[in-house]
Amino acid sequence: MNEQQLFIRIGSNIREMREERGMTQQDLAARCNMEKSNISRIEAGRTNLTARSAWKISQALGVKLGTLFEVDF
């Protein structure tokens, strides 16, 4: 797995958790005090997720921080 694939998998995890909660990208962005475009880039794996952003997202989704990063190698 390369770096880009890792970002895509993490973004996919976030998208799945968001959708399971019936949230839109705009809903998640508002809860995280972020722009919707940032959430879109994160979910698509087009950006390196910072620790601060990951923490905000985990709080908004009601999951442990490590849950965002659960990927199979």
Secondary structure, 3 states (H helix, E strand, C coil): CCHHHHHHHHHHHHHHHHHHCCCCHHHHHHHHCCCHHHHHHHHHCCCCCCHHHHHHHHHHHCCCHHHHHCCCC
